[in-house]
Amino acid sequence: MDFKLIFLVVSLVILGFGMLLGLGRKLYSAFLRLITLLLSAAAAFILSKYALQIAKDPLTDLLKKVAPAELGAYMADPELVGVVETLALLIFAPLFFLLIYVVLKIVTFIVYKLLAAIFRLKKAKQPLGRLGGAVVGLLCGAVTLVVLLTPVLGYSRVALGVMEKLEIKDDYAAVAEPLETLSKTPIAAQCYDLLGKPLFESLTTAEWEGETVKLESEIEVIIHVVEDVKPLTQKPMQEYAEAEAQTLDKLADDLSCSVILRTLISSMLSDTSAAWLKGESALGMEKPQAGENMQGIVDAFLLVFSSSETDNIDDDLHTFARAIAVLIEHDLFVLVEEENGTDLLIEKLVSEGVAKELYAVLDANSRMRPVKGAIVDTGMRVMLRELGGTEDLRENHGEMLENMIDVLKESQNEDGTVNTEVLADSLQEVVTEYEIPVNEDVVQLVADGVAEIFTPEELSTLTTDEMVDKLIERLSSSDNPIELPDDLADKLPEDLPDELPDDWQNKLP
């Protein structure tokens, strides 16, 4: 079947029919009809978006039905529903434009006939007469043709662009070839490029939360994200290397470019992280496990992500990607599967300067304080393990703890805050004196943790015994699991999906 010939004939018929009607109407009547058609097209353009606002609820319901049923609970998020409604507007506006134009074309035809009769346009003397009417009639046909081409060629070129970027044109040749033929049809292609393309781009552009959202841009970003995700799903995290670290950072970059994906990811990530922190499963997965010593850091990231929103997800994802890059660089993920791997992993974390590198990454994002606190807790736990645990801590190590308080007081800056570098050096002397076998990196983490628990006022007003009690409490709390705050738990949707379809990975483009 020659689609190009068929579409060319359709285009010529529309233009020819308009010219014949103009020939019969003569110049004045044809010009009046041209005005009514232009007004119909303008009104259809404006009303197409307003009509979608009115029809957004059923359209949203339709998109919810198209989406996997397992995501139903996430779709209860108002922000997510809002972006889905915007997506519906972007997708369906060109189609509504055509449908509304057809209706208005019929309505304005009645108006045109009334006005033509009232002003007796056919009986009026007209320069150029039927020849002028034929030219104007050709323009009338062109208006209808452009309106028709706007959704037809607009959607066709979007679909072709997707197949080209995903390199699947050969796999879907039965669809791609007709679409490609349509997009290159003479007359139709020129009319679309001149007027239809700007119309399509405008119709598929909307505002969401003060940002401009364009359908073609969103689709392009989604394609990039799919390309980013594929290599990450082809190997376990324990095998990640520098290439995967770079891909994670690129994935964060690409997600940042999409208003729709930012909203989608922030909503799903916050709900999923919150569910995991509550001990529930989500999307068919239990909370990621990283061993006793590293679990606190994993949970701290989940705590940060549980409060993800569109305005902070960019920084969070980039920080996470860079933190993962540090762990990959030092081969920490490789240790997870090894025997006694978590012990080796924690030892490596608190040595070789890994914690300092992570600090540099985390300090750039204030929301990552829980993660930094979890890293400090790893050092606290190492120290606590060497001290023999929390039981009888004061009785067994009371003198050393008092010495730690003494050097803490001596490490204050002029403003009353604690100089952690000075404190770390002094604490190293204390632990060396009492023969506690911990390295400098652990001592630095302990110094960071100790410095955070006392305000300048407490350093000057609390007794040594009170400060020792507080120090013991801080050491003991390093073993406490991270829990989801009540205010976030209350926002967690009910009935999060227990599982995804078995073949969800195969549904990726």
KEGULO-252539 format. One record per residue (C-alpha): chain; residue number from 1; x, y, z. Coordinates in steps of 0.2 Angstrom, whole numbers, plus 5000, padded with zeros to 4 digits. Each point is the difference from the previous one (the first is absolute). Example, Ala and Ser with C-alpha at 12.3 -4.5 7.8 and 13.67 -1.06 7.14 Angstrom:
BEGIN
(rec "A", 1, (5062, 4978, 5039)) (rec "A", 2, (5006, 5017, 4997)) 
This chain:
BEGIN
(rec "A", 1, (5000, 5000, 5000)) (rec "A", 2, (5007, 5017, 4995)) (rec "A", 3, (4997, 5011, 5015)) (rec "A", 4, (5008, 5015, 4993)) (rec "A", 5, (4989, 4999, 4984)) (rec "A", 6, (4984, 4998, 5011)) (rec "A", 7, (5005, 5015, 5012)) (rec "A", 8, (5005, 5011, 4985)) (rec "A", 9, (4983, 4996, 4992)) (rec "A", 10, (4991, 5004, 5016)) (rec "A", 11, (5009, 5017, 5002)) (rec "A", 12, (4996, 5004, 4982)) (rec "A", 13, (4982, 4996, 5002)) (rec "A", 14, (4999, 5011, 5015)) (rec "A", 15, (5008, 5014, 4991)) (rec "A", 16, (4991, 4997, 4984)) (rec "A", 17, (4983, 4999, 5009)) (rec "A", 18, (5003, 5017, 5009)) (rec "A", 19, (5005, 5008, 4983)) (rec "A", 20, (4984, 4993, 4992)) (rec "A", 21, (4989, 5007, 5014)) (rec "A", 22, (5009, 5017, 4998)) (rec "A", 23, (4997, 4999, 4982)) (rec "A", 24, (4981, 4998, 5003)) (rec "A", 25, (4999, 5013, 5014)) (rec "A", 26, (5010, 5014, 4991)) (rec "A", 27, (5012, 5011, 5009)) (rec "A", 28, (4990, 5009, 5014)) (rec "A", 29, (4991, 4984, 5005)) (rec "A", 30, (5016, 4990, 5000)) (rec "A", 31, (5010, 5013, 5010)) (rec "A", 32, (4986, 5000, 5013)) (rec "A", 33, (5001, 4981, 5001)) (rec "A", 34, (5019, 5002, 5002)) (rec "A", 35, (4998, 5012, 5014)) (rec "A", 36, (4988, 4988, 5009)) (rec "A", 37, (5012, 4985, 4997)) (rec "A", 38, (5015, 5010, 5007)) (rec "A", 39, (4989, 5005, 5015)) (rec "A", 40, (4995, 4981, 5002)) (rec "A", 41, (5018, 4995, 5000)) (rec "A", 42, (5005, 5014, 5013)) (rec "A", 43, (4986, 4995, 5011)) (rec "A", 44, (5004, 4982, 4999)) (rec "A", 45, (5018, 5003, 5004)) (rec "A", 46, (4994, 5010, 5016)) (rec "A", 47, (4986, 4988, 5005)) (rec "A", 48, (5011, 4984, 4998)) (rec "A", 49, (5009, 5004, 5016)) (rec "A", 50, (4985, 5006, 5009)) (rec "A", 51, (4990, 4985, 4995)) (rec "A", 52, (5014, 4989, 5007)) (rec "A", 53, (4999, 5009, 5016)) (rec "A", 54, (4982, 4996, 5001)) (rec "A", 55, (5003, 4982, 4994)) (rec "A", 56, (5016, 4997, 5011)) (rec "A", 57, (4991, 4989, 5012)) (rec "A", 58, (4995, 4987, 4988)) (rec "A", 59, (5016, 5001, 4990)) (rec "A", 60, (5010, 4998, 5016)) (rec "A", 61, (4989, 4984, 5004)) (rec "A", 62, (5004, 4994, 4982)) (rec "A", 63, (5019, 5002, 5003)) (rec "A", 64, (4998, 4992, 5017)) (rec "A", 65, (4992, 4985, 4991)) (rec "A", 66, (5014, 5000, 4987)) (rec "A", 67, (5013, 5000, 5014)) (rec "A", 68, (5005, 4984, 5009)) (rec "A", 69, (4987, 4996, 5013)) (rec "A", 70, (5014, 4997, 5013)) (rec "A", 71, (5003, 5019, 4999)) (rec "A", 72, (4982, 5005, 5005)) (rec "A", 73, (5005, 5005, 5018)) (rec "A", 74, (5013, 5011, 4994)) (rec "A", 75, (4987, 5009, 4989)) (rec "A", 76, (4991, 5006, 5015)) (rec "A", 77, (5014, 5013, 5003)) (rec "A", 78, (4992, 5017, 4996)) (rec "A", 79, (5016, 5006, 4992)) (rec "A", 80, (5002, 4985, 4990)) (rec "A", 81, (4982, 5001, 4994)) (rec "A", 82, (5003, 5018, 4995)) (rec "A", 83, (5015, 4996, 4989)) (rec "A", 84, (4990, 4986, 4992)) (rec "A", 85, (4986, 5012, 4996)) (rec "A", 86, (5014, 5011, 4992)) (rec "A", 87, (5006, 4985, 4990)) (rec "A", 88, (4982, 4997, 4994)) (rec "A", 89, (4999, 5018, 4994)) (rec "A", 90, (5016, 4998, 4991)) (rec "A", 91, (4995, 4983, 4992)) (rec "A", 92, (4982, 5004, 4995)) (rec "A", 93, (5000, 5019, 4996)) (rec "A", 94, (5004, 4998, 4981)) (rec "A", 95, (4986, 4987, 4999)) (rec "A", 96, (4988, 5011, 5009)) (rec "A", 97, (5005, 5014, 4988)) (rec "A", 98, (4995, 4990, 4985)) (rec "A", 99, (4983, 4994, 5008)) (rec "A", 100, (4995, 5018, 5006)) (rec "A", 101, (5005, 5007, 4983)) (rec "A", 102, (4988, 4988, 4991)) (rec "A", 103, (4986, 5005, 5012)) (rec "A", 104, (5003, 5018, 4998)) (rec "A", 105, (5002, 4999, 4981)) (rec "A", 106, (4982, 4993, 5000)) (rec "A", 107, (4994, 5013, 5012)) (rec "A", 108, (5008, 5015, 4990)) (rec "A", 109, (4994, 4993, 4984)) (rec "A", 110, (4982, 5004, 5006)) (rec "A", 111, (5006, 5017, 5006)) (rec "A", 112, (5009, 5003, 4983)) (rec "A", 113, (4984, 4996, 4990)) (rec "A", 114, (4989, 5012, 5011)) (rec "A", 115, (5013, 5014, 4998)) (rec "A", 116, (5001, 4997, 4981)) (rec "A", 117, (4981, 5000, 4998)) (rec "A", 118, (4999, 5016, 5011)) (rec "A", 119, (5013, 5010, 4990)) (rec "A", 120, (4995, 4992, 4983)) (rec "A", 121, (5018, 4996, 4996)) (rec "A", 122, (4996, 4989, 4985)) (rec "A", 123, (4990, 5014, 4992)) (rec "A", 124, (5013, 5014, 5003)) (rec "A", 125, (5012, 5005, 4986)) (rec "A", 126, (5017, 4992, 5004)) (rec "A", 127, (5017, 5004, 4992)) (rec "A", 128, (5008, 4984, 4993)) (rec "A", 129, (4984, 4991, 5004)) (rec "A", 130, (5002, 4981, 4999)) (rec "A", 131, (5018, 5000, 4997)) (rec "A", 132, (5003, 5010, 5016)) (rec "A", 133, (4988, 4988, 5009)) (rec "A", 134, (5010, 4985, 4994)) (rec "A", 135, (5016, 5007, 5007)) (rec "A", 136, (4992, 5004, 5017)) (rec "A", 137, (4991, 4983, 4999)) (rec "A", 138, (5018, 4992, 4998)) (rec "A", 139, (5005, 5009, 5016)) (rec "A", 140, (4984, 4993, 5009)) (rec "A", 141, (5005, 4983, 4995)) (rec "A", 142, (5018, 5003, 5006)) (rec "A", 143, (4993, 5005, 5017)) (rec "A", 144, (4991, 4984, 5002)) (rec "A", 145, (5015, 4990, 4994)) (rec "A", 146, (5012, 5008, 5012)) (rec "A", 147, (4988, 4996, 5015)) (rec "A", 148, (4999, 4982, 4994)) (rec "A", 149, (5019, 4999, 4998)) (rec "A", 150, (5004, 5007, 5017)) (rec "A", 151, (4995, 4985, 5010)) (rec "A", 152, (5003, 4987, 4986)) (rec "A", 153, (5018, 5005, 4995)) (rec "A", 154, (5004, 5006, 5017)) (rec "A", 155, (4997, 4984, 5009)) (rec "A", 156, (5008, 4991, 4985)) (rec "A", 157, (5016, 5009, 5001)) (rec "A", 158, (5001, 4998, 5019)) (rec "A", 159, (4997, 4981, 4998)) (rec "A", 160, (5014, 5000, 4987)) (rec "A", 161, (5012, 5010, 5011)) (rec "A", 162, (4997, 4988, 5014)) (rec "A", 163, (5004, 4985, 4989)) (rec "A", 164, (5015, 5008, 4993)) (rec "A", 165, (5007, 5004, 5017)) (rec "A", 166, (4997, 4983, 5007)) (rec "A", 167, (5007, 4992, 4984)) (rec "A", 168, (4984, 4989, 4998)) (rec "A", 169, (4994, 5006, 4983)) (rec "A", 170, (5005, 4984, 4992)) (rec "A", 171, (4991, 4990, 5013)) (rec "A", 172, (4984, 5010, 4997)) (rec "A", 173, (5002, 5002, 4981)) (rec "A", 174, (4982, 4997, 4997)) (rec "A", 175, (4996, 5015, 5010)) (rec "A", 176, (5015, 5011, 4997)) (rec "A", 177, (4999, 4999, 4981)) (rec "A", 178, (4983, 5007, 4997)) (rec "A", 179, (5003, 5013, 5013)) (rec "A", 180, (5016, 5005, 4991)) (rec "A", 181, (4991, 5001, 4984)) (rec "A", 182, (4986, 5011, 5007)) (rec "A", 183, (5013, 5012, 5007)) (rec "A", 184, (5008, 5002, 4983)) (rec "A", 185, (4984, 5002, 4989)) (rec "A", 186, (5001, 5015, 4989)) (rec "A", 187, (4989, 5015, 5003)) (rec "A", 188, (4995, 4992, 5017)) (rec "A", 189, (5018, 5001, 5007)) (rec "A", 190, (5002, 5018, 4994)) (rec "A", 191, (4984, 5005, 5008)) (rec "A", 192, (5004, 4992, 5016)) (rec "A", 193, (5017, 5007, 5001)) (rec "A", 194, (4994, 5017, 4996)) (rec "A", 195, (4985, 5001, 5012)) (rec "A", 196, (4996, 4983, 5007)) (rec "A", 197, (5016, 4997, 5010)) (rec "A", 198, (4999, 5017, 5009)) (rec "A", 199, (4982, 4996, 5005)) (rec "A", 200, (5005, 4982, 5006)) (rec "A", 201, (5014, 5007, 5010)) (rec "A", 202, (4989, 5013, 5008)) (rec "A", 203, (4986, 4988, 5004)) (rec "A", 204, (5012, 4987, 5008)) (rec "A", 205, (5007, 5013, 5011)) (rec "A", 206, (4993, 5004, 5018)) (rec "A", 207, (5004, 5008, 5016)) (rec "A", 208, (5003, 4989, 5016)) (rec "A", 209, (5005, 5008, 5016)) (rec "A", 210, (5007, 5015, 4992)) (rec "A", 211, (5010, 4990, 4987)) (rec "A", 212, (4998, 4998, 4982)) (rec "A", 213, (4997, 4982, 4995)) (rec "A", 214, (5002, 4994, 4982)) (rec "A", 215, (4994, 4983, 4994)) (rec "A", 216, (5014, 4997, 4988)) (rec "A", 217, (5013, 5006, 5012)) (rec "A", 218, (4993, 4988, 5014)) (rec "A", 219, (5000, 4986, 4988)) (rec "A", 220, (5018, 5003, 4995)) (rec "A", 221, (5005, 5000, 5018)) (rec "A", 222, (4991, 4984, 5004)) (rec "A", 223, (5009, 4992, 4986)) (rec "A", 224, (5017, 5005, 5007)) (rec "A", 225, (4994, 4994, 5017)) (rec "A", 226, (4995, 4983, 4993)) (rec "A", 227, (5017, 4999, 4992)) (rec "A", 228, (5009, 5005, 5016)) (rec "A", 229, (4990, 4987, 5010)) (rec "A", 230, (5003, 4985, 4988)) (rec "A", 231, (5018, 4997, 5004)) (rec "A", 232, (4997, 5002, 5019)) (rec "A", 233, (4988, 4986, 5000)) (rec "A", 234, (5011, 4988, 4990)) (rec "A", 235, (5012, 4997, 5015)) (rec "A", 236, (4999, 5000, 5019)) (rec "A", 237, (5006, 5015, 5009)) (rec "A", 238, (5015, 4990, 5007)) (rec "A", 239, (5007, 5000, 4982)) (rec "A", 240, (4998, 5018, 4998)) (rec "A", 241, (5015, 5010, 4994)) (rec "A", 242, (5005, 5017, 4994)) (rec "A", 243, (4989, 4999, 4985)) (rec "A", 244, (4984, 4996, 5010)) (rec "A", 245, (5005, 5014, 5012)) (rec "A", 246, (5000, 5012, 4985)) (rec "A", 247, (4984, 4993, 4994)) (rec "A", 248, (4992, 5003, 5017)) (rec "A", 249, (5005, 5019, 4999)) (rec "A", 250, (4994, 5001, 4983)) (rec "A", 251, (4983, 4992, 5005)) (rec "A", 252, (4999, 5014, 5013)) (rec "A", 253, (5004, 5013, 4987)) (rec "A", 254, (4987, 4993, 4988)) (rec "A", 255, (4986, 4999, 5014)) (rec "A", 256, (5003, 5018, 5005)) (rec "A", 257, (4996, 5005, 4982)) (rec "A", 258, (4982, 4993, 5001)) (rec "A", 259, (4986, 5008, 5010)) (rec "A", 260, (4989, 4985, 4998)) (rec "A", 261, (5014, 4987, 5005)) (rec "A", 262, (5005, 5011, 5015)) (rec "A", 263, (4983, 5000, 5007)) (rec "A", 264, (4997, 4982, 4996)) (rec "A", 265, (5017, 4994, 5008)) (rec "A", 266, (4998, 5012, 5015)) (rec "A", 267, (4983, 4993, 5004)) (rec "A", 268, (5004, 4982, 4998)) (rec "A", 269, (5016, 5001, 5008)) (rec "A", 270, (4993, 5009, 5015)) (rec "A", 271, (4986, 4987, 5002)) (rec "A", 272, (5011, 4985, 4997)) (rec "A", 273, (5014, 5006, 5012)) (rec "A", 274, (4987, 5004, 5013)) (rec "A", 275, (4992, 4982, 4998)) (rec "A", 276, (5017, 4992, 5002)) (rec "A", 277, (5005, 5010, 5016)) (rec "A", 278, (4983, 4994, 5007)) (rec "A", 279, (5005, 4982, 4997)) (rec "A", 280, (4988, 4998, 4985)) (rec "A", 281, (5004, 4994, 4982)) (rec "A", 282, (4997, 5010, 4985)) (rec "A", 283, (5000, 4996, 4982)) (rec "A", 284, (5003, 4982, 5004)) (rec "A", 285, (5016, 5004, 5009)) (rec "A", 286, (5005, 5000, 5018)) (rec "A", 287, (5011, 5014, 5008)) (rec "A", 288, (5018, 4998, 4993)) (rec "A", 289, (5011, 4991, 5012)) (rec "A", 290, (5019, 5005, 5002)) (rec "A", 291, (5005, 4990, 5015)) (rec "A", 292, (5000, 5006, 5018)) (rec "A", 293, (5013, 5013, 4999)) (rec "A", 294, (4995, 5008, 4984)) (rec "A", 295, (4981, 4999, 5002)) (rec "A", 296, (5000, 5017, 5009)) (rec "A", 297, (5007, 5009, 4985)) (rec "A", 298, (4988, 4992, 4988)) (rec "A", 299, (4985, 5004, 5012)) (rec "A", 300, (5007, 5018, 5002)) (rec "A", 301, (4998, 5002, 4981)) (rec "A", 302, (4983, 4993, 5000)) (rec "A", 303, (4995, 5013, 5014)) (rec "A", 304, (5006, 5014, 4989)) (rec "A", 305, (4991, 4993, 4985)) (rec "A", 306, (4984, 4997, 5010)) (rec "A", 307, (4998, 5019, 5000)) (rec "A", 308, (5004, 5002, 4981)) (rec "A", 309, (4991, 5014, 4991)) (rec "A", 310, (5002, 5007, 4982)) (rec "A", 311, (5010, 5015, 5007)) (rec "A", 312, (5013, 4989, 5009)) (rec "A", 313, (5001, 4984, 4990)) (rec "A", 314, (5013, 5007, 4988)) (rec "A", 315, (5013, 5004, 5013)) (rec "A", 316, (4996, 4983, 5009)) (rec "A", 317, (5002, 4989, 4985)) (rec "A", 318, (5017, 5009, 4995)) (rec "A", 319, (5006, 4998, 5018)) (rec "A", 320, (4995, 4982, 5001)) (rec "A", 321, (5008, 4997, 4983)) (rec "A", 322, (5017, 5008, 5006)) (rec "A", 323, (4999, 4991, 5016)) (rec "A", 324, (4998, 4983, 4991)) (rec "A", 325, (5015, 5005, 4989)) (rec "A", 326, (5011, 5001, 5015)) (rec "A", 327, (4994, 4983, 5006)) (rec "A", 328, (5003, 4993, 4983)) (rec "A", 329, (5017, 5008, 4999)) (rec "A", 330, (5006, 4991, 5016)) (rec "A", 331, (4992, 4984, 4995)) (rec "A", 332, (4988, 5000, 5015)) (rec "A", 333, (4986, 4991, 4991)) (rec "A", 334, (5011, 4986, 4996)) (rec "A", 335, (5002, 4996, 5019)) (rec "A", 336, (4981, 4997, 5002)) (rec "A", 337, (5000, 4983, 4993)) (rec "A", 338, (5016, 4994, 5008)) (rec "A", 339, (5001, 4990, 5016)) (rec "A", 340, (5001, 5012, 5015)) (rec "A", 341, (4998, 5013, 4986)) (rec "A", 342, (4990, 5013, 5011)) (rec "A", 343, (5014, 5000, 5013)) (rec "A", 344, (5013, 5003, 4987)) (rec "A", 345, (4989, 5013, 4991)) (rec "A", 346, (4998, 5010, 5016)) (rec "A", 347, (5019, 4999, 5004)) (rec "A", 348, (5003, 5007, 4982)) (rec "A", 349, (4987, 5013, 5002)) (rec "A", 350, (5009, 5007, 5016)) (rec "A", 351, (5017, 4999, 4993)) (rec "A", 352, (5009, 5005, 4984)) (rec "A", 353, (4991, 5017, 5000)) (rec "A", 354, (4983, 4993, 4993)) (rec "A", 355, (4990, 5009, 5014)) (rec "A", 356, (5008, 5017, 4996)) (rec "A", 357, (4996, 4998, 4981)) (rec "A", 358, (4982, 4996, 5005)) (rec "A", 359, (5000, 5015, 5011)) (rec "A", 360, (5005, 5011, 4986)) (rec "A", 361, (4986, 4994, 4989)) (rec "A", 362, (4987, 5000, 5014)) (rec "A", 363, (5004, 5017, 5007)) (rec "A", 364, (4995, 5008, 4983)) (rec "A", 365, (4982, 4995, 5004)) (rec "A", 366, (4993, 5005, 5017)) (rec "A", 367, (4986, 4987, 4998)) (rec "A", 368, (5014, 4986, 5001)) (rec "A", 369, (5003, 5004, 5019)) (rec "A", 370, (4992, 4983, 5005)) (rec "A", 371, (5012, 4991, 4988)) (rec "A", 372, (5015, 5009, 5007)) (rec "A", 373, (4993, 4996, 5018)) (rec "A", 374, (4999, 4981, 4995)) (rec "A", 375, (5018, 5001, 4994)) (rec "A", 376, (5005, 5007, 5017)) (rec "A", 377, (4990, 4986, 5008)) (rec "A", 378, (5010, 4987, 4992)) (rec "A", 379, (5016, 5007, 5008)) (rec "A", 380, (4990, 5001, 5017)) (rec "A", 381, (4996, 4982, 4998)) (rec "A", 382, (5018, 4995, 4996)) (rec "A", 383, (5005, 5009, 5016)) (rec "A", 384, (4986, 4993, 5010)) (rec "A", 385, (5005, 4982, 4994)) (rec "A", 386, (5018, 5003, 5006)) (rec "A", 387, (4993, 5006, 5017)) (rec "A", 388, (4990, 4984, 5003)) (rec "A", 389, (4983, 5006, 4996)) (rec "A", 390, (4988, 5012, 5010)) (rec "A", 391, (4999, 4989, 5016)) (rec "A", 392, (5010, 5007, 5014)) (rec "A", 393, (5008, 5012, 4989)) (rec "A", 394, (5002, 5013, 5014)) (rec "A", 395, (5007, 4987, 5012)) (rec "A", 396, (5013, 4993, 4988)) (rec "A", 397, (5005, 5016, 4991)) (rec "A", 398, (4995, 5014, 5011)) (rec "A", 399, (5017, 5008, 5002)) (rec "A", 400, (5003, 5000, 4981)) (rec "A", 401, (4982, 5007, 4997)) (rec "A", 402, (5004, 5014, 5012)) (rec "A", 403, (5017, 5004, 4991)) (rec "A", 404, (4990, 5000, 4984)) (rec "A", 405, (4989, 5014, 5008)) (rec "A", 406, (5015, 5009, 5005)) (rec "A", 407, (5008, 5001, 4983)) (rec "A", 408, (4983, 5005, 4993)) (rec "A", 409, (4999, 5015, 5011)) (rec "A", 410, (5018, 5005, 4995)) (rec "A", 411, (4995, 4999, 4981)) (rec "A", 412, (4988, 5014, 5000)) (rec "A", 413, (5001, 5015, 4988)) (rec "A", 414, (4998, 5017, 5006)) (rec "A", 415, (4982, 5000, 4996)) (rec "A", 416, (4997, 4984, 5011)) (rec "A", 417, (4999, 4988, 4986)) (rec "A", 418, (5011, 4985, 4999)) (rec "A", 419, (5015, 4999, 4988)) (rec "A", 420, (4998, 4982, 4994)) (rec "A", 421, (5017, 4998, 4993)) (rec "A", 422, (5008, 5006, 5016)) (rec "A", 423, (4988, 4988, 5009)) (rec "A", 424, (5005, 4986, 4989)) (rec "A", 425, (5018, 5002, 5004)) (rec "A", 426, (4997, 5001, 5019)) (rec "A", 427, (4988, 4985, 4999)) (rec "A", 428, (5014, 4990, 4991)) (rec "A", 429, (5012, 5003, 5014)) (rec "A", 430, (4986, 4994, 5013)) (rec "A", 431, (4996, 4984, 4991)) (rec "A", 432, (5019, 4996, 4997)) (rec "A", 433, (5003, 5003, 5019)) (rec "A", 434, (4986, 4988, 5004)) (rec "A", 435, (5005, 4987, 4986)) (rec "A", 436, (4984, 5001, 4991)) (rec "A", 437, (5004, 4992, 4983)) (rec "A", 438, (4991, 5013, 4988)) (rec "A", 439, (5008, 5009, 4985)) (rec "A", 440, (5000, 5019, 4997)) (rec "A", 441, (4985, 4999, 4988)) (rec "A", 442, (4990, 4992, 5014)) (rec "A", 443, (5005, 5013, 5012)) (rec "A", 444, (4996, 5014, 4988)) (rec "A", 445, (4982, 4993, 4998)) (rec "A", 446, (4999, 4999, 5019)) (rec "A", 447, (5006, 5018, 5002)) (rec "A", 448, (4987, 5006, 4987)) (rec "A", 449, (4986, 4990, 5010)) (rec "A", 450, (5006, 5007, 5017)) (rec "A", 451, (5001, 5018, 4994)) (rec "A", 452, (4982, 4999, 4994)) (rec "A", 453, (4992, 4995, 5016)) (rec "A", 454, (5005, 5015, 5011)) (rec "A", 455, (4995, 5018, 4998)) (rec "A", 456, (5012, 5014, 5005)) (rec "A", 457, (4989, 5003, 5015)) (rec "A", 458, (5000, 4982, 5005)) (rec "A", 459, (5019, 4999, 4999)) (rec "A", 460, (5001, 5014, 5013)) (rec "A", 461, (4986, 4996, 5011)) (rec "A", 462, (4999, 4981, 5001)) (rec "A", 463, (5010, 4990, 5013)) (rec "A", 464, (5012, 4987, 4994)) (rec "A", 465, (4989, 4986, 5006)) (rec "A", 466, (4985, 5007, 4991)) (rec "A", 467, (5011, 5002, 4984)) (rec "A", 468, (5006, 4982, 5002)) (rec "A", 469, (4982, 4994, 5001)) (rec "A", 470, (4996, 5009, 4984)) (rec "A", 471, (5016, 4993, 4992)) (rec "A", 472, (4995, 4982, 5005)) (rec "A", 473, (4982, 5003, 4993)) (rec "A", 474, (5008, 5006, 4983)) (rec "A", 475, (5011, 4985, 4999)) (rec "A", 476, (4985, 4988, 5004)) (rec "A", 477, (4988, 5009, 4988)) (rec "A", 478, (5012, 4996, 4985)) (rec "A", 479, (4992, 4982, 5000)) (rec "A", 480, (4982, 5007, 5000)) (rec "A", 481, (4991, 4997, 4983)) (rec "A", 482, (4994, 5015, 4990)) (rec "A", 483, (4981, 5002, 5000)) (rec "A", 484, (4988, 5009, 4990)) (rec "A", 485, (4994, 5016, 5008)) (rec "A", 486, (4981, 5000, 5004)) (rec "A", 487, (4996, 5015, 4989)) (rec "A", 488, (5007, 4990, 4985)) (rec "A", 489, (4992, 4984, 5005)) (rec "A", 490, (4983, 5009, 5000)) (rec "A", 491, (5002, 5005, 4982)) (rec "A", 492, (5004, 4982, 4994)) (rec "A", 493, (4987, 4994, 4988)) (rec "A", 494, (4990, 4984, 5005)) (rec "A", 495, (5002, 4984, 4990)) (rec "A", 496, (5016, 5003, 4991)) (rec "A", 497, (5002, 4987, 4987)) (rec "A", 498, (5008, 4984, 5006)) (rec "A", 499, (5008, 4995, 4984)) (rec "A", 500, (5003, 5005, 4982)) (rec "A", 501, (4995, 4989, 4985)) (rec "A", 502, (5012, 4985, 4998)) (rec "A", 503, (5006, 5007, 4983)) (rec "A", 504, (5001, 5019, 5005)) (rec "A", 505, (5018, 5001, 4993)) (rec "A", 506, (4994, 4993, 4983)) (rec "A", 507, (4988, 5015, 5000)) (rec "A", 508, (5014, 5012, 4999)) (rec "A", 509, (5001, 5008, 4982)) 
